[in-house]
Amino acid sequence: MRKRQQHLTTNVEQFKQKLLLWSQQYNEVVWLDSNNHNKTFSNYDAILAVDALTSIQTSYNGAFEALKEYQSITKDWIFGYLTYDLKNDVEVLKSENDDGLEFSELCFFQPKKIILIKGDQIEFHYLPMIDDELETDLNQIRSTDILKKDIPSGELKIKLKIHKDAYFDKVATLLEHIHRGDIYEANFCQEFYVENAWINPYETYQNLNDISKPPFATFLKINDKYLLSASPERYLKKEGNTIISQPIKGTAKRSKNADEDEQLKLNLSKDQKERSENIMIVDLVRNDLSHTASKGSVEVIELCKVYSFPQVHQMMSTITSKIKDEIHPVDVIRSTFPMGSMTGAPKISAMNIIEKLEETKRGLYSGAVGYFTPTNDFDFNVVIRSILYNRTKQYVSFSVGGAITAKSDPLKEYEECLIKAKAMREVLEN
C-alpha cells in the first residue's frame, strides 16, 4: 500500500512548473497535464510519476501478453507507452522503415513516487520503502527555482523525409488504392527531423505547451529518450466498466480576427469532407470497441463536435461502451490498437499500404502514453503534435499526418500537415 499525503497549493501553475523541473533528476518520468481541459472525463488535472521500482521494455513480439502479465502481477499504478509498431503483435504486419529514434516498442514502469493534482489539492502516493522522503521532496519542490535558463539550442536545420513533390506522388498512389476499393481512408504521415541536435527537453516542452495548451500534454523521459507532446487527443480511457474513445479527424487553422475565426470554426463543422473522415473513423472505433463490449452497449455520445485550441480548431467524436468484469483491461487496448484515427479503414489494409508509402518507422509517434491504476482503470492519449528526442544520438523528430479520402485534394492535405507542424517548428526554431 502506498503512503498518501495531501497538501494544498495557492498557485497551481507555479507548483506544476516546479514539480516538472524537480522531476528531471530521475531516469524515468511521465508527466500528464490536462491544461484544465476536458473536465467531463478527467479524474486529475495533472499527474507526475517518477523513479521506477520495476519496469518492462519489450519489442513488439508478444508485447501485449507481456504487458498483461506485468500489469496483473504488479497490481499497482504503472505508467508508460505503446508504440504504433505494436500493430505487428496484433496483426501479421511489418515495420521496416528508417528509425532514427530507437525507442523500445513497449515500455512501462511502476513508479516509486506519484503526485496527483486536482484543483488546488496535491496528493502524494509513495511506496513504503521511500515514504520517509516525502517531506524532503515537498520542500525541494517548493524551493525549486523556475527561472528559465534560456540555454540556446543552437542552429537547428529541420529536414523533411518526404519532399513536396514526393508527397503529391504518394498521395496520388493512395487515391488510386481508394478508387480501386482497397481502402476508403488512410492516415498518411511524414517526418521532419534534425540531426546532430542538442535541445533542452524541459524548456522545449514548456514552450510547446505554452503555445498549444492541449488537454493531453505529456513529458516523458526514459533514460536518454524523450517525448514532448502537445496532444489534443484521447485514445482510450477505462473507468469502471465504461470505455471511452475520443478520435479526432478534421482540422482548421485559427485566426486572430474573432469574426474570421468563428467563420473558420463554422466552416469546419459543415465541411462534408472533414465530417465524412470523422464518421468513417467513428464507425471503425465502434467496430473495435464491439470486440470487448457487452451486447448493445456501444454508443456514439458526441459526433463531429468542433473544439478550439490555441493553434487549431479540431473535430472530435466521443464513443463509449460497457465491458464485463472478466474482460482484462489490456485486452480492451489490444482489440482497438492502433487507434483508428492514425491508421485508416479498413484498418489492416490501410496499415499495409501506408507502411509501403511512408519513409519513417512511426515508433512512439501515433502510439499512446498513459497509465493503469491499481483498480484496473486506465487512460491513454494519442501521440501527435509531439517532438521526440534521442539525446545520445542527438536526433530530434516530429511527424504529422492527415486522412486521405476519395475527396482529398493533395495540396490542401499538404497545407494541413504544415498547419499541424507549425507549433513544433516554432518551438525548435525559437
JOHUNOR-V575162 format. One record per residue. PSI is psi in whole degrees, 0 to 359 (NA if undefined). OMEGA is omega in degrees with one decimal (999 if undefined). D_CENTER is the distance of its C-alpha to the mean C-alpha in whole Angstrom. Layout:
# JOHUNOR-V575162
psi=PSI omega=OMEGA d_center=D_CENTER
psi=PSI omega=OMEGA d_center=D_CENTER
This chain:
# JOHUNOR-V575162
psi=136 omega=179.0 d_center=30
psi=146 omega=172.2 d_center=28
psi=130 omega=-179.8 d_center=30
psi=140 omega=176.7 d_center=28
psi=134 omega=-177.9 d_center=29
psi=145 omega=175.7 d_center=29
psi=159 omega=175.3 d_center=29
psi=149 omega=173.8 d_center=29
psi=145 omega=178.9 d_center=28
psi=345 omega=-179.7 d_center=30
psi=91 omega=-173.4 d_center=27
psi=315 omega=-176.3 d_center=24
psi=320 omega=178.0 d_center=22
psi=318 omega=178.7 d_center=24
psi=319 omega=179.8 d_center=24
psi=316 omega=178.7 d_center=20
psi=317 omega=179.6 d_center=21
psi=320 omega=-178.4 d_center=23
psi=314 omega=-178.9 d_center=21
psi=322 omega=178.1 d_center=18
psi=318 omega=177.3 d_center=21
psi=325 omega=-175.5 d_center=23
psi=345 omega=-172.8 d_center=20
psi=346 omega=178.7 d_center=20
psi=344 omega=-174.0 d_center=24
psi=154 omega=178.7 d_center=22
psi=335 omega=179.6 d_center=20
psi=119 omega=-178.6 d_center=18
psi=130 omega=165.9 d_center=15
psi=121 omega=177.3 d_center=12
psi=125 omega=-179.6 d_center=12
psi=125 omega=-174.0 d_center=10
psi=124 omega=-179.6 d_center=12
psi=351 omega=-176.3 d_center=12
psi=33 omega=177.5 d_center=15
psi=26 omega=174.5 d_center=17
psi=170 omega=159.8 d_center=15
psi=46 omega=-175.3 d_center=15
psi=332 omega=-173.4 d_center=18
psi=316 omega=-175.0 d_center=19
psi=17 omega=-176.6 d_center=16
psi=131 omega=174.1 d_center=16
psi=329 omega=-176.6 d_center=18
psi=154 omega=174.5 d_center=17
psi=325 omega=178.3 d_center=16
psi=154 omega=179.2 d_center=15
psi=137 omega=170.8 d_center=15
psi=132 omega=174.1 d_center=16
psi=129 omega=-177.8 d_center=17
psi=157 omega=166.3 d_center=19
psi=95 omega=-174.6 d_center=21
psi=132 omega=166.2 d_center=21
psi=311 omega=174.5 d_center=24
psi=161 omega=179.6 d_center=23
psi=166 omega=175.4 d_center=20
psi=131 omega=172.3 d_center=20
psi=130 omega=-177.1 d_center=19
psi=165 omega=165.7 d_center=19
psi=182 omega=-176.4 d_center=19
psi=335 omega=-171.6 d_center=18
psi=111 omega=-179.3 d_center=22
psi=19 omega=-172.2 d_center=22
psi=316 omega=-176.5 d_center=19
psi=325 omega=177.4 d_center=18
psi=321 omega=177.7 d_center=22
psi=319 omega=178.3 d_center=22
psi=319 omega=179.4 d_center=19
psi=315 omega=179.4 d_center=21
psi=315 omega=-178.7 d_center=24
psi=315 omega=-179.1 d_center=22
psi=321 omega=-178.6 d_center=20
psi=320 omega=-177.7 d_center=24
psi=319 omega=-174.8 d_center=26
psi=317 omega=179.8 d_center=24
psi=44 omega=-178.1 d_center=24
psi=178 omega=170.3 d_center=22
psi=133 omega=168.3 d_center=19
psi=141 omega=-176.7 d_center=17
psi=147 omega=177.5 d_center=13
psi=202 omega=-174.6 d_center=11
psi=159 omega=174.8 d_center=9
psi=122 omega=177.2 d_center=10
psi=158 omega=178.2 d_center=10
psi=328 omega=-172.9 d_center=11
psi=359 omega=168.8 d_center=14
psi=352 omega=170.2 d_center=15
psi=330 omega=-177.4 d_center=16
psi=344 omega=174.8 d_center=19
psi=335 omega=-177.7 d_center=20
psi=320 omega=-177.7 d_center=19
psi=170 omega=177.1 d_center=22
psi=86 omega=-176.9 d_center=24
psi=170 omega=-178.7 d_center=22
psi=158 omega=170.7 d_center=22
psi=101 omega=-173.0 d_center=20
psi=9 omega=-179.8 d_center=22
psi=169 omega=-178.0 d_center=21
psi=142 omega=179.3 d_center=21
psi=99 omega=179.5 d_center=19
psi=349 omega=-172.2 d_center=19
psi=321 omega=173.6 d_center=16
psi=44 omega=170.3 d_center=18
psi=148 omega=169.1 d_center=15
psi=152 omega=-173.8 d_center=16
psi=341 omega=172.1 d_center=15
psi=137 omega=177.9 d_center=14
psi=127 omega=174.0 d_center=14
psi=151 omega=175.6 d_center=15
psi=154 omega=175.3 d_center=18
psi=108 omega=-174.6 d_center=20
psi=144 omega=173.2 d_center=20
psi=329 omega=-173.6 d_center=23
psi=127 omega=175.8 d_center=22
psi=135 omega=178.0 d_center=20
psi=121 omega=-175.7 d_center=20
psi=137 omega=-179.4 d_center=19
psi=128 omega=175.1 d_center=20
psi=114 omega=-174.0 d_center=21
psi=230 omega=177.7 d_center=23
psi=10 omega=-179.6 d_center=26
psi=127 omega=175.9 d_center=26
psi=122 omega=-176.9 d_center=24
psi=123 omega=178.8 d_center=24
psi=132 omega=175.0 d_center=25
psi=101 omega=-175.9 d_center=24
psi=141 omega=174.4 d_center=26
psi=151 omega=-172.1 d_center=27
psi=324 omega=-174.1 d_center=31
psi=348 omega=179.8 d_center=32
psi=17 omega=-175.4 d_center=30
psi=344 omega=177.1 d_center=31
psi=351 omega=178.9 d_center=34
psi=352 omega=-170.5 d_center=31
psi=310 omega=-177.5 d_center=30
psi=320 omega=178.2 d_center=32
psi=316 omega=-179.9 d_center=32
psi=317 omega=-179.3 d_center=29
psi=317 omega=178.2 d_center=29
psi=320 omega=178.6 d_center=32
psi=317 omega=-180.0 d_center=30
psi=313 omega=-177.6 d_center=27
psi=330 omega=-177.6 d_center=29
psi=3 omega=179.9 d_center=31
psi=134 omega=179.0 d_center=28
psi=120 omega=-177.4 d_center=29
psi=14 omega=175.4 d_center=26
psi=131 omega=-178.3 d_center=28
psi=139 omega=179.3 d_center=26
psi=336 omega=-178.0 d_center=28
psi=46 omega=176.4 d_center=27
psi=124 omega=-177.0 d_center=27
psi=143 omega=178.6 d_center=27
psi=355 omega=-177.4 d_center=25
psi=178 omega=179.4 d_center=27
psi=117 omega=178.2 d_center=27
psi=114 omega=-179.9 d_center=24
psi=104 omega=-177.1 d_center=25
psi=127 omega=-179.9 d_center=22
psi=159 omega=177.7 d_center=23
psi=136 omega=174.3 d_center=22
psi=328 omega=-179.8 d_center=22
psi=114 omega=179.2 d_center=23
psi=167 omega=-168.3 d_center=25
psi=311 omega=-178.2 d_center=26
psi=318 omega=178.8 d_center=29
psi=324 omega=177.1 d_center=27
psi=313 omega=179.4 d_center=24
psi=319 omega=179.2 d_center=27
psi=318 omega=-177.9 d_center=28
psi=322 omega=176.2 d_center=25
psi=322 omega=176.9 d_center=25
psi=320 omega=177.5 d_center=28
psi=318 omega=177.2 d_center=28
psi=318 omega=179.1 d_center=25
psi=325 omega=175.0 d_center=27
psi=316 omega=177.6 d_center=30
psi=319 omega=-179.3 d_center=28
psi=315 omega=-179.0 d_center=27
psi=333 omega=176.1 d_center=31
psi=343 omega=-179.1 d_center=32
psi=10 omega=178.1 d_center=30
psi=321 omega=179.1 d_center=28
psi=166 omega=171.3 d_center=25
psi=358 omega=172.2 d_center=25
psi=142 omega=175.3 d_center=21
psi=135 omega=174.6 d_center=19
psi=108 omega=-174.4 d_center=15
psi=127 omega=-171.7 d_center=17
psi=153 omega=176.3 d_center=15
psi=150 omega=-176.2 d_center=17
psi=139 omega=165.8 d_center=16
psi=139 omega=-173.9 d_center=17
psi=160 omega=177.0 d_center=19
psi=130 omega=176.3 d_center=21
psi=157 omega=179.3 d_center=23
psi=47 omega=-174.6 d_center=25
psi=140 omega=170.2 d_center=23
psi=125 omega=175.5 d_center=23
psi=159 omega=172.5 d_center=21
psi=106 omega=-173.2 d_center=20
psi=318 omega=-178.7 d_center=17
psi=309 omega=-177.5 d_center=18
psi=324 omega=178.0 d_center=19
psi=316 omega=177.3 d_center=17
psi=313 omega=-178.0 d_center=14
psi=319 omega=179.1 d_center=16
psi=319 omega=179.1 d_center=17
psi=318 omega=-179.8 d_center=14
psi=323 omega=178.8 d_center=13
psi=324 omega=179.5 d_center=17
psi=318 omega=-166.5 d_center=17
psi=326 omega=-177.0 d_center=14
psi=57 omega=-175.6 d_center=14
psi=166 omega=-179.5 d_center=11
psi=348 omega=-178.0 d_center=10
psi=48 omega=178.6 d_center=7
psi=144 omega=-177.2 d_center=8
psi=134 omega=164.4 d_center=8
psi=119 omega=179.6 d_center=10
psi=133 omega=175.0 d_center=11
psi=123 omega=171.1 d_center=14
psi=96 omega=-175.9 d_center=16
psi=251 omega=-176.0 d_center=19
psi=9 omega=-179.5 d_center=19
psi=137 omega=-176.0 d_center=16
psi=144 omega=167.6 d_center=13
psi=127 omega=179.0 d_center=9
psi=102 omega=-165.0 d_center=10
psi=136 omega=173.6 d_center=7
psi=52 omega=-174.7 d_center=8
psi=133 omega=174.1 d_center=5
psi=1 omega=-165.0 d_center=8
psi=132 omega=169.2 d_center=7
psi=136 omega=172.2 d_center=7
psi=296 omega=-172.7 d_center=8
psi=139 omega=176.3 d_center=11
psi=140 omega=173.5 d_center=13
psi=126 omega=178.1 d_center=16
psi=101 omega=-171.7 d_center=19
psi=237 omega=179.3 d_center=22
psi=8 omega=-179.1 d_center=23
psi=133 omega=175.3 d_center=21
psi=135 omega=-177.7 d_center=17
psi=128 omega=174.6 d_center=15
psi=139 omega=-176.9 d_center=13
psi=72 omega=-178.1 d_center=12
psi=146 omega=175.0 d_center=12
psi=129 omega=170.2 d_center=12
psi=121 omega=-177.2 d_center=15
psi=118 omega=-175.4 d_center=17
psi=140 omega=172.2 d_center=17
psi=149 omega=-179.8 d_center=20
psi=163 omega=174.1 d_center=20
psi=161 omega=173.9 d_center=22
psi=147 omega=177.2 d_center=25
psi=341 omega=175.9 d_center=27
psi=120 omega=-171.9 d_center=30
psi=316 omega=-179.0 d_center=29
psi=317 omega=179.5 d_center=31
psi=321 omega=179.9 d_center=30
psi=318 omega=178.5 d_center=26
psi=324 omega=177.7 d_center=27
psi=320 omega=177.1 d_center=29
psi=320 omega=178.2 d_center=25
psi=315 omega=179.4 d_center=24
psi=318 omega=179.0 d_center=27
psi=319 omega=178.7 d_center=27
psi=317 omega=-177.6 d_center=23
psi=334 omega=-177.4 d_center=24
psi=356 omega=-176.1 d_center=27
psi=115 omega=-174.8 d_center=26
psi=324 omega=178.8 d_center=27
psi=315 omega=-179.9 d_center=25
psi=319 omega=179.0 d_center=21
psi=319 omega=-179.2 d_center=22
psi=322 omega=175.3 d_center=23
psi=310 omega=-176.4 d_center=20
psi=315 omega=-176.9 d_center=18
psi=324 omega=175.7 d_center=21
psi=316 omega=-179.2 d_center=21
psi=325 omega=175.3 d_center=17
psi=316 omega=178.0 d_center=18
psi=319 omega=179.5 d_center=21
psi=315 omega=-179.9 d_center=19
psi=318 omega=177.7 d_center=17
psi=317 omega=179.4 d_center=20
psi=316 omega=179.4 d_center=22
psi=314 omega=-178.5 d_center=19
psi=331 omega=-177.5 d_center=19
psi=339 omega=-178.9 d_center=23
psi=331 omega=-179.3 d_center=23
psi=358 omega=-173.9 d_center=23
psi=149 omega=167.5 d_center=24
psi=148 omega=-173.7 d_center=27
psi=131 omega=175.6 d_center=29
psi=11 omega=-174.0 d_center=29
psi=351 omega=-179.8 d_center=26
psi=128 omega=-173.5 d_center=23
psi=135 omega=173.6 d_center=23
psi=111 omega=-175.5 d_center=22
psi=350 omega=177.9 d_center=22
psi=124 omega=-175.9 d_center=21
psi=121 omega=172.6 d_center=21
psi=42 omega=176.8 d_center=20
psi=136 omega=-177.9 d_center=20
psi=127 omega=175.6 d_center=19
psi=147 omega=-177.7 d_center=17
psi=134 omega=175.9 d_center=18
psi=164 omega=-175.2 d_center=16
psi=326 omega=-176.7 d_center=18
psi=326 omega=-171.7 d_center=17
psi=160 omega=162.9 d_center=17
psi=143 omega=-179.0 d_center=18
psi=143 omega=176.0 d_center=15
psi=123 omega=-174.1 d_center=17
psi=147 omega=171.4 d_center=15
psi=156 omega=179.5 d_center=17
psi=125 omega=-179.5 d_center=17
psi=136 omega=178.9 d_center=18
psi=160 omega=173.2 d_center=19
psi=168 omega=174.9 d_center=21
psi=141 omega=177.2 d_center=23
psi=158 omega=176.6 d_center=24
psi=158 omega=-176.2 d_center=27
psi=327 omega=-173.9 d_center=27
psi=352 omega=179.6 d_center=28
psi=125 omega=179.9 d_center=24
psi=139 omega=-177.4 d_center=22
psi=323 omega=179.7 d_center=19
psi=329 omega=178.0 d_center=18
psi=328 omega=176.6 d_center=20
psi=318 omega=179.1 d_center=18
psi=312 omega=-178.3 d_center=14
psi=321 omega=-175.7 d_center=16
psi=352 omega=179.6 d_center=18
psi=2 omega=-170.8 d_center=15
psi=142 omega=-8.4 d_center=13
psi=163 omega=-178.0 d_center=12
psi=140 omega=-174.5 d_center=11
psi=330 omega=-178.7 d_center=13
psi=342 omega=-178.7 d_center=12
psi=6 omega=-179.2 d_center=11
psi=292 omega=-172.6 d_center=14
psi=189 omega=-176.4 d_center=17
psi=144 omega=-12.9 d_center=20
psi=148 omega=-166.5 d_center=22
psi=308 omega=-174.5 d_center=19
psi=317 omega=178.1 d_center=21
psi=316 omega=-179.9 d_center=23
psi=316 omega=-179.0 d_center=20
psi=322 omega=176.5 d_center=19
psi=315 omega=-175.6 d_center=22
psi=315 omega=-177.8 d_center=23
psi=332 omega=175.0 d_center=20
psi=322 omega=-179.0 d_center=20
psi=332 omega=-175.2 d_center=23
psi=331 omega=178.7 d_center=23
psi=155 omega=-176.3 d_center=20
psi=352 omega=-171.2 d_center=21
psi=139 omega=168.5 d_center=18
psi=126 omega=-173.8 d_center=16
psi=322 omega=-179.6 d_center=13
psi=230 omega=-176.5 d_center=12
psi=334 omega=175.5 d_center=8
psi=130 omega=-174.1 d_center=8
psi=18 omega=166.1 d_center=7
psi=215 omega=-175.6 d_center=6
psi=147 omega=173.5 d_center=5
psi=140 omega=178.3 d_center=6
psi=209 omega=-172.5 d_center=8
psi=158 omega=167.4 d_center=12
psi=144 omega=176.4 d_center=15
psi=168 omega=177.3 d_center=18
psi=342 omega=-179.3 d_center=22
psi=18 omega=176.0 d_center=23
psi=13 omega=169.7 d_center=20
psi=165 omega=176.4 d_center=18
psi=165 omega=174.8 d_center=14
psi=127 omega=-177.6 d_center=11
psi=141 omega=174.9 d_center=7
psi=180 omega=170.4 d_center=4
psi=128 omega=-176.9 d_center=3
psi=92 omega=171.8 d_center=2
psi=173 omega=-178.8 d_center=5
psi=51 omega=-168.4 d_center=8
psi=147 omega=171.8 d_center=8
psi=131 omega=177.7 d_center=11
psi=144 omega=-171.9 d_center=12
psi=126 omega=169.2 d_center=15
psi=105 omega=-173.3 d_center=18
psi=321 omega=-178.6 d_center=20
psi=316 omega=178.8 d_center=23
psi=352 omega=-176.8 d_center=23
psi=48 omega=-177.1 d_center=22
psi=122 omega=178.8 d_center=20
psi=139 omega=-175.7 d_center=17
psi=142 omega=163.6 d_center=15
psi=143 omega=-177.8 d_center=12
psi=153 omega=175.2 d_center=12
psi=156 omega=-179.2 d_center=12
psi=173 omega=177.6 d_center=14
psi=158 omega=-179.2 d_center=16
psi=123 omega=177.1 d_center=17
psi=123 omega=176.5 d_center=21
psi=178 omega=-178.7 d_center=23
psi=333 omega=-177.6 d_center=27
psi=5 omega=-174.3 d_center=27
psi=138 omega=170.4 d_center=25
psi=116 omega=-175.1 d_center=27
psi=321 omega=180.0 d_center=26
psi=316 omega=178.9 d_center=26
psi=323 omega=177.4 d_center=24
psi=319 omega=179.2 d_center=21
psi=317 omega=179.5 d_center=22
psi=324 omega=177.0 d_center=22
psi=322 omega=176.8 d_center=19
psi=319 omega=-179.5 d_center=17
psi=324 omega=175.6 d_center=19
psi=314 omega=-179.0 d_center=18
psi=330 omega=-177.6 d_center=14
psi=347 omega=-169.1 d_center=15
psi=311 omega=-176.1 d_center=17
psi=315 omega=-179.6 d_center=15
psi=319 omega=179.5 d_center=14
psi=317 omega=179.3 d_center=18
psi=316 omega=-177.9 d_center=20
psi=316 omega=-176.6 d_center=18
psi=331 omega=180.0 d_center=19
psi=8 omega=-178.9 d_center=22
psi=NA omega=999 d_center=23
